[in-house]
Amino acid sequence: MTTDRRVVVTGLGATTPLGGTVPATWEALLAGKSGARTLTEEWVAKYELPVHFAARLAVPADEVLAKVEIRRMDPSAQYAVIAAREAWADAGAPELDPERLGVAIGTGIGGVWTLLDQWDTLREKGVRRVYPLAVPMLMPNSPSGNVSLALGARAGAHCTVSACASGAESMGTGYEMIRTGRADMVVAGGTEGAIHPICFAGFAQMQALSTRNDSPETASRPYDTTRDGFVMGEGAGVIVLEAEEHARARGAKIYAEFAGIGMSSDAHHITAPEPEGAGASRAMIEAVGSAGLTPGDIVHINAHATSTPVGDIAESNAIRRAFGSAADAMAVSATKSMTGHLLGAAGALEGVFTILAVHNRLAPATINITDFDPAIELDVIRGEHRQLPAGDIAALNNSFGFGGHNVAFTVKSV
């Protein structure tokens, strides 16, 4: 049964192509830096991959975790644990009944490195050399399980797998866990560690990746007429969600209110978005309405904006379809221009950015736009960052994924 409990954000954590922590990532974002760089792995040449760059972690996991943790967790789980630990510490690492603490960590692809490394081991060396922890490492719920173990969370450890909407949807799962009374606090977000040759080959054959090998830093260019695909990224974004009365009782720092969520599905195509934005617009309308807001209350949108020719226009159409002329007053950021596309972690990391934008009343500018696409009917922030208004404000975070998954959630100032 859903209650009227308000849900707030009391902790933030991340490991990204821009920084190993939230403060480092936010600082680099505001500096307009790109996390994309040329790959040095030998498999790029070995498999003759047409794309030679990606947005790798700024701080490798093996510089943060113990050797035994690296050995026992796939990169997807490693990144989730790093981000979750930061978020939990940021929330004050409170003591509470473990049965009132939950976890919801999503991923789009999961343990692809473990799966294929162990397959190679089986083929080349035989069954006796396969790692005994192969299955618990490769399963997509490994990140949520490992975070729950790290924090002792027993209210539930959930994993949402909805492609590039996974992280945002998991935050919605955490929100609902608190609203229904299942938990008082939930560590929620998304993770992805899929910069692997099979993923590169698949996306490249789909012609979804940018091929600007001569200029990785400028390759992710949402809303530019010359955009030619997304840039692969990796990392994790995690927040601590908490019932407001619980947070205030312990004197917690509160970043913002997680105020509402909307979800829908396109049932249109397994990879392409519905071009008029019918499904995506429903998710946005629900996210705003469920928060008790009107379109006029939304001052900022962190857009999904992957830098694909079709996707950016479809999202622009969806925003217009949802909000009409009210969209004119919504300042839009496309932060994938700097982070690349973190797949299942994208919505979670961009959720962190949306929360920080509301908390700091500052929406980050999009980089790499030199020729703005006239088909995009949005107020996209370029050049200087945008100061958000004083008083009560609200922002929207959009996330869409292969399979037609649409997720939007609303953040309010406190």
C-alpha positions in Angstrom: 0.0 0.0 0.0 1.4 3.3 -1.0 1.7 5.9 1.7 2.1 9.7 1.6 5.7 9.5 2.9 7.9 12.1 1.3 11.2 10.7 0.0 14.4 12.8 0.1 18.0 12.3 -1.0 20.6 12.3 1.7 23.7 10.8 0.0 25.4 10.8 -3.3 28.1 8.5 -4.8 29.7 8.0 -8.2 32.7 6.7 -10.1 32.7 8.1 -13.6 34.8 9.0 -16.7 35.1 12.5 -15.2 36.2 11.6 -11.6 36.4 9.0 -8.9 33.9 10.7 -6.6 30.8 12.9 -6.9 32.7 16.2 -6.1 35.5 15.4 -8.6 32.9 14.5 -11.3 30.8 17.6 -10.7 33.8 19.8 -10.8 35.0 18.3 -14.1 31.4 18.6 -15.5 31.3 22.3 -14.6 34.7 22.7 -16.2 33.3 21.3 -19.5 35.7 18.4 -19.6 35.2 15.3 -21.7 35.9 11.8 -20.3 36.4 10.3 -23.8 39.8 9.1 -24.8 41.6 6.8 -27.2 41.6 3.2 -26.1 45.0 1.5 -25.6 43.7 -2.1 -25.3 45.2 -4.5 -27.8 41.7 -5.9 -28.7 40.9 -2.7 -30.6 43.4 -3.6 -33.3 43.0 -7.4 -32.9 39.4 -7.3 -33.9 39.8 -4.4 -36.3 37.1 -2.4 -34.5 36.0 0.7 -36.3 35.7 2.7 -33.1 38.9 3.3 -31.1 37.8 5.4 -28.1 35.5 5.4 -25.1 34.9 7.1 -21.8 36.8 5.0 -19.4 36.8 5.5 -15.6 38.9 8.4 -14.5 40.0 6.4 -11.4 40.4 2.7 -12.1 38.6 0.4 -9.6 41.8 -1.4 -8.6 43.1 1.9 -7.2 40.1 2.0 -4.8 39.2 -1.6 -3.9 41.2 -4.3 -2.2 42.7 -7.0 -4.4 40.3 -9.6 -3.1 37.3 -7.5 -4.0 38.6 -7.0 -7.5 39.1 -10.8 -7.8 35.6 -11.6 -6.5 33.5 -9.0 -8.4 32.9 -8.2 -12.0 33.6 -4.6 -13.0 29.9 -3.9 -12.9 29.8 -4.8 -9.2 33.1 -3.2 -8.4 31.8 0.2 -9.7 28.5 -0.2 -7.8 30.3 -0.9 -4.5 32.6 2.1 -4.9 29.7 4.5 -5.6 27.5 3.0 -2.9 30.2 3.3 -0.2 30.7 7.0 -1.1 26.9 7.6 -1.0 26.5 5.8 2.3 29.4 7.8 3.8 27.9 11.0 2.4 24.6 10.1 4.1 26.4 9.9 7.4 26.6 6.0 7.5 23.7 6.0 10.0 23.0 3.0 12.3 19.5 1.6 11.6 17.7 -1.7 11.7 19.1 -3.7 8.7 15.6 -4.8 7.9 14.7 -1.1 7.2 17.6 -0.7 4.7 17.1 -1.7 1.1 19.2 -1.7 -2.1 18.1 -1.2 -5.8 21.0 -1.2 -8.3 20.3 -1.7 -12.0 22.5 -2.6 -14.9 21.9 -2.8 -18.7 24.3 -5.5 -19.6 25.8 -6.9 -16.4 28.8 -9.1 -16.0 29.9 -9.4 -19.6 33.6 -9.4 -18.8 33.2 -12.3 -16.4 30.9 -14.2 -18.7 33.2 -14.1 -21.7 36.5 -14.4 -19.8 35.3 -17.6 -18.2 33.9 -18.9 -21.5 37.4 -18.5 -23.0 38.9 -20.3 -19.9 36.5 -23.2 -20.4 37.3 -23.6 -24.1 41.0 -23.2 -23.7 41.8 -24.8 -20.4 38.9 -26.9 -19.4 36.2 -27.1 -16.7 38.6 -27.4 -13.8 40.1 -23.9 -14.5 36.7 -22.1 -14.5 36.5 -19.8 -11.6 34.1 -21.1 -8.8 32.6 -17.6 -8.5 31.9 -17.2 -12.2 28.1 -17.4 -11.9 27.7 -15.0 -8.9 30.0 -12.6 -10.6 28.4 -12.6 -14.0 24.7 -12.4 -12.9 23.1 -9.0 -13.4 22.0 -8.8 -9.8 25.6 -9.2 -8.6 26.0 -5.4 -8.1 22.9 -5.2 -5.9 23.8 -8.3 -4.0 27.3 -7.1 -3.3 26.1 -3.6 -2.2 23.6 -5.2 0.2 26.4 -7.4 1.6 28.7 -4.3 2.0 26.0 -2.4 3.9 24.1 -5.2 5.6 20.9 -4.2 3.9 18.0 -6.7 4.5 14.9 -4.9 3.3 15.5 -6.2 -0.2 18.2 -6.1 -2.8 16.7 -5.5 -6.2 18.1 -5.3 -9.8 16.3 -3.6 -12.6 17.5 -4.5 -16.1 15.9 -2.1 -18.6 18.8 -1.2 -20.8 19.8 2.4 -20.6 16.8 3.2 -18.3 18.0 0.7 -15.6 19.6 3.1 -13.2 16.7 5.6 -13.2 14.2 2.8 -12.9 16.1 1.4 -9.9 15.9 4.8 -8.2 12.2 4.6 -8.8 12.2 1.1 -7.2 13.9 2.6 -4.1 11.4 5.4 -4.0 8.5 3.0 -4.1 10.1 0.8 -1.4 10.0 3.8 1.0 6.6 4.9 -0.1 5.1 1.5 0.5 6.7 1.3 4.0 9.1 -1.6 3.1 12.2 0.5 4.0 13.2 3.7 5.7 16.4 4.1 3.6 17.3 2.6 0.2 20.7 2.8 -1.6 19.7 3.1 -5.3 21.3 3.6 -8.7 22.9 2.0 -11.7 26.2 0.6 -12.8 27.9 -0.6 -16.0 31.3 -2.0 -16.9 30.8 -3.1 -20.5 33.6 -1.5 -22.5 34.3 -4.9 -24.0 35.0 -5.9 -27.6 31.7 -7.7 -28.1 29.7 -4.7 -27.0 31.8 -2.4 -29.2 31.4 -4.7 -32.2 27.6 -5.0 -31.6 27.0 -1.3 -31.2 29.3 -0.5 -34.1 27.5 -2.9 -36.5 24.3 -1.2 -35.4 26.0 2.1 -36.5 25.1 3.5 -33.0 28.6 4.6 -32.1 30.4 7.8 -33.1 33.4 7.1 -35.3 35.3 10.3 -34.6 38.5 8.4 -33.9 40.5 11.6 -34.6 38.7 13.6 -31.9 37.3 11.5 -29.1 36.7 14.5 -26.8 34.4 16.2 -29.3 32.7 13.0 -30.5 29.6 13.1 -28.1 27.8 16.1 -29.4 24.0 16.0 -28.6 21.8 18.3 -30.7 24.6 19.2 -33.1 23.8 18.7 -36.8 27.0 16.6 -37.2 26.3 14.1 -34.4 27.0 10.6 -35.6 26.4 8.4 -32.6 27.1 7.9 -28.9 30.3 7.4 -27.0 30.6 4.3 -24.8 31.1 5.1 -21.1 31.4 3.1 -17.9 30.9 3.7 -14.2 28.2 4.0 -11.5 25.9 6.5 -9.9 24.2 5.9 -6.6 22.0 7.9 -4.2 20.7 7.3 -0.7 16.9 7.7 -0.6 15.3 8.2 2.8 11.9 8.8 4.3 11.8 12.5 5.1 10.7 12.0 8.7 13.5 9.5 9.2 16.1 11.9 7.7 15.0 14.9 9.8 14.9 12.8 13.0 18.6 12.0 12.7 19.5 15.5 11.5 20.6 14.4 8.0 21.8 16.7 5.3 19.1 16.7 2.6 20.0 17.5 -1.1 16.5 17.4 -2.6 13.2 15.6 -2.6 12.8 12.7 -4.9 9.2 13.7 -5.7 7.7 11.5 -8.4 8.4 9.0 -11.1 6.8 8.0 -14.4 7.3 4.9 -16.6 6.0 3.7 -19.9 6.9 1.5 -22.8 6.8 2.3 -26.6 6.0 -1.2 -28.0 7.4 0.3 -31.2 10.9 -1.2 -32.0 13.5 -3.1 -30.1 16.1 -0.3 -30.5 14.6 2.8 -32.2 12.5 5.2 -30.1 8.9 6.0 -31.2 9.6 9.1 -33.3 6.8 11.3 -32.1 7.6 10.6 -28.4 4.2 9.2 -27.5 5.5 6.8 -24.8 8.3 9.0 -23.5 5.9 11.9 -23.1 3.6 9.8 -21.0 6.5 9.0 -18.6 7.3 12.7 -18.3 3.7 13.6 -17.7 3.3 10.9 -15.0 6.6 12.0 -13.3 5.4 15.6 -13.0 1.8 14.7 -12.0 2.8 12.1 -9.4 4.9 14.8 -7.7 1.9 17.1 -7.5 3.4 19.5 -9.9 2.4 21.2 -13.2 4.6 21.6 -16.3 5.2 25.2 -15.3 7.0 24.1 -12.1 9.8 22.3 -14.1 12.7 24.7 -14.6 15.3 22.2 -15.8 15.6 18.8 -17.6 18.6 16.6 -17.7 17.9 15.0 -21.1 18.7 11.5 -22.2 20.3 13.1 -25.3 22.7 10.3 -26.5 24.0 12.2 -29.5 22.3 9.9 -32.0 20.7 11.5 -35.1 17.3 9.9 -34.4 17.2 9.7 -30.6 17.8 13.4 -29.9 14.9 14.5 -32.2 12.6 11.9 -30.7 13.2 13.1 -27.2 12.7 16.8 -28.3 9.4 15.7 -29.8 8.5 13.9 -26.6 9.2 16.9 -24.4 7.1 19.2 -26.7 4.3 16.6 -26.7 4.3 16.4 -22.9 4.7 20.1 -22.1 3.8 22.2 -25.1 4.8 25.8 -24.8 5.8 25.3 -21.2 8.9 23.6 -22.5 10.2 27.0 -23.6 11.0 27.8 -19.9 12.8 24.5 -19.3 16.6 24.7 -19.4 17.9 21.5 -20.9 21.3 19.9 -20.2 22.9 17.0 -22.2 25.6 15.8 -19.9 26.5 12.8 -22.0 28.4 15.3 -24.1 31.0 15.0 -21.3 30.5 11.6 -19.6 29.7 9.5 -22.7 26.8 7.1 -22.4 27.1 4.9 -19.3 24.3 2.6 -20.6 22.6 1.1 -17.5 24.3 3.6 -15.3 23.4 6.6 -17.4 20.1 7.5 -15.8 21.6 7.0 -12.3 24.5 9.3 -12.9 22.3 11.9 -14.6 20.0 11.6 -11.7 22.9 12.6 -9.5 23.5 15.6 -11.8 19.8 16.5 -11.7 19.9 16.4 -7.9 23.0 18.6 -7.8 21.6 21.0 -10.3 18.5 21.6 -8.0 20.6 21.6 -4.8 23.1 24.1 -6.2 20.6 25.9 -8.4 23.0 25.5 -11.4 22.3 23.6 -14.6 25.4 22.5 -16.5 26.0 23.6 -20.1 26.2 21.1 -22.9 29.6 20.9 -24.7 30.5 20.2 -28.4 27.6 22.0 -30.0 29.0 24.0 -32.9 26.0 23.9 -35.3 22.7 23.5 -33.3 20.1 21.3 -35.0 17.1 23.5 -35.9 14.9 20.3 -35.5 15.5 20.5 -31.8 12.9 22.7 -30.3 14.4 23.0 -26.8 16.2 25.6 -24.7 19.5 23.7 -24.6 22.1 25.3 -22.3 25.3 26.1 -24.2 28.4 28.2 -23.4 27.6 29.4 -19.8 26.0 27.3 -17.2 22.4 28.4 -16.3 21.6 29.7 -12.8 18.2 28.3 -11.7 15.6 30.5 -10.0 15.3 31.1 -6.3 12.3 29.7 -4.4 10.7 26.3 -4.8 12.0 24.6 -8.0 11.7 21.2 -9.7 13.7 19.4 -12.4 13.2 16.3 -14.5 15.6 13.5 -15.4 14.9 11.5 -18.6 16.1 8.0 -19.3 15.2 5.8 -22.3 16.4 2.3 -23.2 16.4 -0.4 -25.9 13.2 -2.3 -25.7 11.1 0.8 -25.6 11.7 1.5 -21.9 10.9 5.1 -20.8 11.6 6.4 -17.3 11.4 10.0 -16.0 11.6 11.2 -12.4 11.1 14.6 -10.7 13.4 16.2 -8.2 12.3 19.2 -6.0 14.2 21.7 -3.9 13.9 21.5 -0.1 
